[in-house]
Amino acid sequence: MPTDAGEWAETFAREFQSTDDLGAQLLQLAIIVAAIWLLRWLILRLILQRTHDSSTTYWVTKISSYVASALSLAVASQIWLGQSGSLLTFFGLITAGLAIALRDPVTNMFAWLFIVWRRPFELGDRIQIGESVGDVIDIRIFQTSLLEIGNWVAADQPSGRIIHIPNSVVFNQMQFNYSLGIPFIWDEIPVLVTFESDWQKAKRILINIVEHAVPIHDRPSPEDLRRMSRTFRLSTLNTQPAVYTSVLDSGVLLTMRYTVPPSQRRGLAERIWESVLRDFADHPDIDFAYPTTRFYNNRLEGPMANLDRTE
């Protein structure tokens, strides 16, 4: 504690000097941060005047914001460190700030390198990533673009929307590739006929339909399977059209199974169904099964009916 007027004056002067230094530092920090964001705004405006691509606009805006924030943080840290901070420390702070701020773009860039090197999918492939399904139409450093299929369209056909997916999702989302290895997928069409129908005849008709609907040249060849086995360990795959039989509550279920290129699935299913409808119409002993409701009258059909007859 100061004991005389001289010591009180000296203490007040030191406190005033400290307060003055703090105000100067805050003013210096405010000026530098304002200059950084003003420079960011000028550069961003100059770039956006020369591009109309929404993807480029998005990434330029986002990255410039990250860079400005990282520089502001680095400058603030350098000022508060005072004279003890060195040039090496300053650049270290900048590097650390950029690494944190640009984490997503950097991850996307490494994911792009993974896609180019490992090739989980390529241009033209039909894929599913998470909930998004579509045909790959563009692979960029930061994102992959898909032409969406399905959604409100009740088949594997384009909806017209473009999906932009960050490349980083390949590290944390499952990817389904319809086109990798062999350019075919397996599809099935179930046909339910009544128990009273001649299901064996119906099965012969369906086998004939599916074999003619999928020509031999449109099926995976042995060479296709050998080429795929060089990359993946495959068990024996039956690529021939087939019809399988099972029984449900409403009738006999005959399931046609066949291979088809992903982009032709809806068209081929349409041709098969039209053939089924035409051929079944020529056979009165074959009927489609469908859910039905039966009303049971116990007095007319049950034990009471037999009792009435014996009286």
Secondary structure as UniProt FT lines:
FT   HELIX           5..48
FT   TURN            49..50
FT   HELIX           54..81
FT   HELIX           82..84
FT   HELIX           87..101
FT   HELIX           103..118
FT   TURN            123..124
FT   STRAND          126..129
FT   TURN            130..131
FT   STRAND          132..139
FT   STRAND          143..149
FT   TURN            151..152
FT   STRAND          158..166
FT   HELIX           167..171
FT   STRAND          175..177
FT   STRAND          185..193
FT   TURN            195..196
FT   HELIX           199..213
FT   HELIX           216..218
FT   HELIX           222..229
FT   TURN            230..231
FT   STRAND          242..247
FT   STRAND          252..260
FT   HELIX           262..264
FT   HELIX           265..281
FT   TURN            284..285
FT   HELIX           298..301
FT   HELIX           303..310
//
